[in-house]
Amino acid sequence: MFGTGVHLSHFAAMVTFALCVSVAFACLGRQTLAGRIKYALLSLALFLVIGVGLAWLMYPFSK
């Protein structure tokens, strides 16, 4: 109805979500710029590692 939309893969959607949430958590949770950057990178890495790990664990059940 409104034209073509953006089509993301599951992994791209997970990375986009993890990036947005990590930046939001860092801005809300830390006071200094260095602390925000460090916290954002750490939480982004944890989001991605846990997400890929859960996907890997659930993969055998999809068959």
C-alpha positions as CSV (number, residue, x, y, z in Angstrom):
1,M,0.0,0.0,0.0
2,F,2.8,2.4,0.9
3,G,5.4,1.1,-1.5
4,T,8.3,-1.2,-0.8
5,G,9.5,-1.5,2.8
6,V,12.8,-2.3,4.3
7,H,13.4,-6.1,4.4
8,L,16.0,-7.1,7.0
9,S,17.3,-10.6,7.7
10,H,16.9,-11.9,11.2
11,F,20.6,-11.2,11.9
12,A,20.4,-7.6,10.7
13,A,17.3,-7.0,12.7
14,M,19.0,-8.4,15.8
15,V,22.1,-6.2,15.3
16,T,19.9,-3.1,14.8
17,F,17.9,-3.8,17.9
18,A,21.1,-4.6,19.9
19,L,22.7,-1.4,18.8
20,C,19.7,0.8,19.6
21,V,19.2,-0.8,23.0
22,S,22.9,-0.7,23.9
23,V,23.2,3.1,23.0
24,A,20.1,3.8,25.1
25,F,21.3,1.8,28.1
26,A,24.7,3.5,27.8
27,C,23.2,7.0,27.7
28,L,20.9,6.3,30.6
29,G,23.4,4.4,32.8
30,R,26.7,6.2,32.6
31,Q,27.7,9.8,33.1
32,T,31.0,10.2,31.2
33,L,31.5,9.8,27.5
34,A,34.2,7.2,28.0
35,G,32.0,5.2,30.3
36,R,29.1,5.4,27.8
37,I,31.2,4.2,24.9
38,K,32.7,1.3,27.0
39,Y,29.3,0.3,28.3
40,A,27.6,0.5,24.9
41,L,30.3,-1.7,23.3
42,L,30.2,-4.2,26.1
43,S,26.4,-4.5,26.1
44,L,26.4,-4.7,22.2
45,A,28.9,-7.5,22.3
46,L,26.9,-9.4,25.0
47,F,23.6,-8.9,23.1
48,L,25.1,-10.4,20.0
49,V,27.0,-13.3,21.6
50,I,23.9,-14.3,23.6
51,G,21.6,-13.9,20.6
52,V,23.8,-16.0,18.3
53,G,24.3,-18.5,21.1
54,L,20.6,-19.0,21.7
55,A,20.0,-19.3,18.0
56,W,22.7,-22.0,17.8
57,L,21.2,-23.9,20.7
58,M,17.7,-23.7,19.1
59,Y,18.8,-24.7,15.6
60,P,18.4,-28.5,16.1
61,F,14.7,-28.0,17.1
62,S,13.9,-26.3,13.8
63,K,14.3,-29.5,11.8
